[in-house]
Amino acid sequence: LNLPQFVQLLETFVGENVSLPTVKRLTAFIKEEYKQTEEEKVEQLEKVNIDNSHLAQQKLLLEALFERWDSNASGFLDLEEVEAVLGAFNEGMEKETLKKAKKCLCSRYPQLSRVGKLSPEAFQTFLQLVASEFTGNEDEAMDNLVEFLTTTVERSHTECLQSLARRKWLHNIQQAAESSRASMEPVYKAVFKALSQDAEAHGDNKKISAYIALLEENQLSPERGQILLHYVACTAHDAPYVLNQILYKDMKGVSFAVVEEGKPIHVPRVQLHANIHFWNYDRPVEERKGSLLVLPLHDAHWRVFGILGLDTLQDQCEETVFLTHEISFYQGVSHAFSKAYHHICALENILHMTLTALDWLYPRTPSIHTVTAYLVEPGKDKAWDYALRKTITTDSTGQKEIHTSPVLLLRKENLLRDYLFKCIDSSEVVHTSVCGEYHIAVPLRDLSGQALGMFDINTGHHQKLPPHEQKDLQRMLKMTQAACSEILRRSIEETEPTYILEAEHMANWRHAGILFHRFMLQELRECI
């Protein structure tokens, strides 16, 4: 237990309106009955600190090693290249060990045999698997591996500064997603800013155009192909020509080849290529010169869901070809965009799932007056300086209000609602009464156990719900948490998801609501 959780546990134990003497007696009792010598306390703290410190240090070392190898911030390493270097470890005596570790890695990440790319997580897992196969101390083996791999890569001071700047720009894309209030606009702006900053700083000051197109089901003209590319964002000067355009499979262009192959296509001179689609028809044919780069957008399971395109047609210089290090960084940008996009999609799915859960709860719990759902919005300056964004409110008649305009609660401005912030701080359930009405604050946790949102359940003058209503409330909360965890897992993990119901194969937001009912059905099956 951390401090907020310990305090919350004791507050829940003693209940509300407890007298000060009672609290003092409880404190004295705990002090007297909690038997631990000073030596035991120090020993326990040292053990915890050493274990935590070692794990944290190893994680940092592996992250730094990945970044050292991935100097252009592409977000991935080539599996064959890593494997070839590891083959020389210990004078090439560990090839059998390497073979076993790779087999285990590919069973954990099935797409590796197809794409051959290691994400930071897969890279760390690979090294841990290799170290675990060695005889002797696993930690020492890992340290030796890290030291060996570090010495095999040389980076100049200029390359290090370039890599640092690029990682900062990529971080800004993720930060935009986390503070965007589930809007894609800040993410698009961060992506185009990263691209233009890099073109200026590391691309000989190229003048670039950039655009993002997402795959959608073709319901407009099915005879032109099952899918289409919808251009959802672009650099400002291209908006009149590109924004909201639709590219069909029967039109000119290399974008669908990128979608089908899942690999970037670079056209160094568009004027010499016969299959380029030009959106800007106002540009004279003789001025349609420059380079084009189209990159696939992959999700966590390496399925293509769109494209990121760049060109230099507005640049008047003769030589505007994209270099290898630029293309690698643009792949990193596409990867950062994918993470940001799916982060926002996951939040939207959680909201849709929450609506389904509240619909299920309403007819079963008439004693509940209102339920308000909140999501945590991180502060810009400090990790703990967060706000609570009100997303959904439902009342005893079943009427729901979805808050599209931001309604933010800050701790310092909502002293009477401090119980909401205690719930988030401790990631634990909080019971309280405010102005004569009883409230239950229940956290919705992410995969690490931290609260990403919460429910504020107002039971009016009922301190306790009737047993059957309490049971249904607990079931709803349990299934909501299970569905939330599944949504988050599917958005970030590279392993393929398992579908239970046929309806889950539908790849749209309705799937999130189906997840809630799936977990309800699974629990029912277990009870039979």
N, C-alpha and C positions, 0 to 999 in steps of 0.2 A: 504493500500500500504506500502511495505517496502521501504527502501532507494533506492536500484537499480531500483525498479519498478517506483518510483516517478520520478527519474532522467530520466528514459527511456520515461516516459509519456511526460515530458516537451520537451525532445529532439525531439520526434516525432511531437509534436505540433508546434514547431518553424521551423522544417525542417532543411535542410542542408544549408551551406554557409550563415547563418544568421549573421548579424553584431553584434558586442559587445554592441553597444548602445541599440539595440532592445532587447537583452537578459536582459540588465539592466532594461529597461522599464518594461518588463514582470515580472521580480523579484519584482520590486517596486510595481507594480499593485497587485500582489498576496499578498504581505505583507500588503498592504493597505486594500484590499477587503476581506481578510480572517478574518472574525470577530469572535474572541474568546477571552474571558477574561482569565487572568492568572488562576483565580479560576476554570473556566470551563475546561481549559486545564489540570490542576492538577487533577481535579475530574475525567475527562475522562481517563487519564492515570492510575490513581489509580484503577478505575473500571476494565479496561482492564487487568492490572497487577494482580489484585486479582482473576479475573475469570481464567486467564491463569495459574496462580500459583496454584489455587485450582485443576484445571483439571489435571495439570502436577503432582501435589502431589498425587492425588488420583490414577492416572495411575501407578506411581512408587510404591505406597503402595500395589496395587493389584498385580503388577508384583513380588514384594518381597514376598507377601503372597503365590503366586503360587509356587515360587522357594522354599519357606520354606516347603511347603507340598510335592513338587516333589524333594525330597532330592537326588535321584539318577539320576536326569537330564534325565528322560525318555521322557519328552516333553508333558506328558498327566497326568491327574488325573482321578481316577475312579469315575464316576458319582454317583454310589450308596454310596460310602464312603463319598463323600462330602454331599450328601443328608442326610445320617444318622447323621452326625455331626450337620448339620444345623437344623435337627429335634429337637435337644436339646436346640436350641437358645430360649431365653426368657422362659425357663422352659417348653419347648415343646408346647407353646401356639400358635405358628405360623405355624402349620402344614398345615392348609388350604391355607395360603398365599404361602407356599412353593409349594403346589400342583399346584396352578395357575401359579406360575413362571416357574415351570418345564414344564408344558403344553405349555406355550408360547415359552420356549427355544427349545423344541422338534419340534415345528412348524417352527422355524427359522433354526434349524439344524436337518433336517429329519433323518440323519444317526445316531443320538445319540441313538435312541431307539434300533438300531441294534448293535452298537459297544460299547456304554456305556462309552466312553472316552471323557474327556473335554480337549480341547486345551487351551492355555492361553487366547485366544480371547473368546472362549465359556465360560470359567470359569468367566471372567470379566463380560460378558453379563449376566450370571446366577445371579451373586451377584447384579448387577444393577437392574435386573428384580425383585429379591426378595425385595430389598430396596424400589423400586417404589411401591410395593404392601402395604407397611406399611403406617399407618396413621401418620401424622406429617411431620417433616422436613426430606426430602429424604437424604440429605448429612449427617445428624446426624445418621440416620438409617444405612447408609453405613459405617460410622466410627465405630458404635457399632458392626456391623457384622464383620468387619475386625479385630477389637480388640478381639472379641470372637473366631474367627477362628485361630488367631495367638496364643492364649493361649492354644488351644487344641493340639498343636503340639510341642513336645520337641525335640531339636536337640543338640547333644553333640558338643564340639569344633572340635573333629576329623571329625565328619560327615559334619560339615560346611566347613572345609578345603577341604574335599574330593569333596563336591558338587561344591565348587568354582573352583577347578582344572578342573573338568569335564566340567563345563560350558565354561571355557576358551577354551578347546579343541574343543567343539562344535561350539563356535564362530569362530574359525579358519577355520572350514569347510565352513561356510557362507562367510567369508572374501575371501577364495580361489575362490569361485564362482563369487564374485563381481569384482575381479581383474584378472579373468582368460582369458579375451578376448574371451569369449564364447567357451572355451575349457574345456573338462571334466577332462583332465589329472591332473591339480592341485587339483581338488576336490577329485579324487581317492586317491592321495597321502595324502591329509589332513585327509581323512577317516581312512586310514590304520595307519597313525601316531597316531591319537586319540586312536584307538583300542590298538596299541602296548604300548603306554604310560600308558594307564589305566591298561593293563594286568601286566605291570611292577610295577606300583605304588600301585594298589589296588587289584591285582589278584594274589598275592603271586609269582610275577615274572614269570607268565606262558609264555611259548613259543607258540605263536599262529600262525595259518595260517588264512587268511581272503580272501574272494572273493565276487564279485558282479556279479550277472547274471540278465539280463533284458529279459522280455517276448517279443517275436517277433512272427509274423505270420509265420507259418511253410510252406514255399514255396519250401523247399528242398525236403522233403518227407512227403507230406500231409497225406499219409496212416498211418503215425505214430502219428497222432494227429494234431489238428488245430493250436496249439501253441507250441513253444519250448523255452527253456531258453538258452540264449547266454551269456557265461561268458566273460564279457567285461573288467574286471580288477581283479587283485589279488596281494597278497604280492609277493615281488620279487623272493623269493626262490621257489615259486610255479608256476611261469610263464611257465617253460618248459612243465608242465603237465596240467595246468588248463586254461591258457589264450586262448581265442577264441574257447574253447570247446563248444559243443552243447549237451544239455541234452534233450532227447525226453521223452514223457510221458510213452513210453513202456519200459524205462530203469529203473534200480534199483535206489532207492533214496527216500528221504522224501520231497524233494523240492516242487514237485507239490501238495503234501498234504498241505503244508504251503500256496501255492498260492490259492488253492481252499477254505481252511478254513479261511485264513487271520489271522492266529495266529502262534506264534513261536512254534517250536518243538525242544525240548532239548533231546538229546540222551546221557545220562551220560557215557555209555560204548559201544562204537561202535562195539567192538568185540563180544558183546552179542546180537546185533541187526542183523536180517537177511536181512534187506532191505536198505543197505548203498552202495552207489556207490563210489568206490575209483578211483580217477583219476591217482594217482601215482602207476602204475603197477610195478615199480622197487622196491617198498617197500615190503619186505617179509611179508607173511600173519601173521606170529607170532608177527610182529612189528606193526600191524595195531590195535593199542590200543590208547584210549583217548576219549575225549568228543567231541560231535558235537552239534552246535547250529545253526539253520536256522531261520531267521527272515523275515517276509514279508516286502516289501517296498510299502507303501501306498501313493497315491496322496492325494490332499486336499479333494477329495470326497470319500476317503476310498476305492478306487479301487486299487487292487494289480497290480503293474507293474513290479515286479521283486523280487529278494531275496538278503539278505546279509547273508553270511555264515561264521562261525568261527569253527575251530577245534584245538585240542591240540595233534594231532598225532605225531608231531615232538618233543613233550616234553617227556623226559624219566622218569619223576616222576610218581609214582603210582597213586596219587590222583590229578587229574586235572579237576575235575568237576566244571562247571560254577555255581557260587552262585547267589542267587536271586538279590542282589544289582548289580552284574555284568550284568545280563540279562536285568535289567531295564535300565542301562546305554547304553547297546548295542541297545536297542529300541530307546533311545534318539539319538544315532548315525545314525540309519536308518532313523529317522525322519529328522535329520539335512541334511543327504544326499538327501532325497526326496526334501526338500526345495531348496537345492543348484541345484539339477538336473533340477527341474522345473523352476528355475530362468533362467538357461541357455537355456532351451527349449523355454521359453517365449521370450527371446532376439532373438533366431533364428526365431521364428514365426513372430516377429515384422519385422525382415529383409525380410522374404518372403512376408509378407503383403505389405511392402514398395515397393518391386519389382513390385507387382501387381498394386499398386497405380501409380507408375511411368509409367508403360506400358499404363495405362488408360489415363494419362495426356499427354503423348508425342504427339499424333496426333491432340490434341485439342489446343495446345499452341505453335505454331511455333515461337513466339517471344521470348520464353525462350531459352537462349543459353545452360546453363548447370544447373543441379540440383545435389548437393552433399549431401548425408545423413551422419550424424555423430551420434555416441553414446557416452555418458559420461562414462568415466572410472575413478572411484574414486581414489584419491591419497592414498598412503600407510600411510602417517603420519597425514595429516589433511583433514578434510571433504571437505574444499574448494579448496584444492590443487589437482584439477582434470585435466585430459587430455581429448581431444576430439579424438575419434578413427574414422577415415574415413572408411566407410563401403561400400557405393555404389556411383558411379559417372555415370551420364547419360548425353549425349550431345544432340544437336539439331537434329541429324540424328536418334536418338533412340538407339544408341549404349550404352550398359551398361558395366561398369567395376565393378566387385565385388572384393573388396580388401581383399584377404585372408591373406596376410602377413600384420602385424600391421603397420598402418600409423598413428602416434600419433602427435597431435598438442598440444604444451604447450603454455600458455599465454605469458610467458616471451620471447619465441622464435618467436612469430607471432604477432608483434605489428600491422601490417597492417590488421590482421584478428581479431582485438580486438572486433569487432562487434559480432563475433560468441560467444565469452565468455560473452559479455553483454546480449546476448539473453538467455544464460543458467542461468546467475546470476539472471535475472529478471523474467524468464519464460514468456517473452513477445516478440512480433514481433519487429524486428529492421530493419529499412530501412537505407541504406547508399550507398555511391559510393566509389569505390576503383579503382585507376588508370583509371578513366574515364568510368568505368562500374558500373551499378547499381545492388545492391544486396538486397534481402529480406531474412532475417534470421528468420525462424519460428520454435518455440519450439515444441517438442513432449513431452507431460507431462505424469507423472505417476499418480497413483490414489490420491496422496496427492497434486497434482498441481505443483510439482517440475519437472523441465525439465530433462528427461532421455536421450534425444537426440534432434536432430534438422535437418532442411533442410536449406541448403544455396542455394537460387534460384538466378541465375545470369541472368538478363534480358538485358545484353549488354548495348546499348545506350538508351534503352527505360526506361525512368523514370517511366512511367506508362504503363501497358499492355492494349491492346484494351479491351473494356468492356466485350465482350463475353469470352475472354481468362481469364480475371480477375475473372469472375464468375466461370468458370470451375476450375481454380486454387483454389479458395476458397472452392468449393465443395469437391475437392480432399483432401484438408487439413482437412476439417471438418470430412469427412468419415474416413480418416487415423487415426485421433485422437480417433474417436469413436471405431474403430476396435482395436486400441492399448489398450484402456481402457478395452475392453471386453477380450482381450487376458490376460491382467494382472489380471483381476478379476477371470477368470477361473483357473488361475494357483495358486492363493493363497486362494480363498474363499472356505468355506466348504459347502455352499449352492449349489444345483444342477443348472447347466446352462440351459438356455432356448434356444432351437434350432428353427430357423425360416425356414430354407431351408433344404430339404432332404439331400443335399450334405454335410451339416455340420456334419452329423453323422460319416463321415470318420475321423478316429483318426490318422491323419498324418499331415505333414507340409502343404499339399495343402489346408487344412482347413483354414489356416491363410489368404490365398489369397481370399478364398470364403467369409470370413468375410467382406472384403472390399466391394465386390459386394452386399452382403446382406444389408449393411447399405445404399448403393446407391439405391437399390430396395425399401427399406423401405421409404426413402425420396421421391422417385418417387410416391409411393402409397399415401403418405400424400398430395402430390401436386394435385392428381387427384380428 
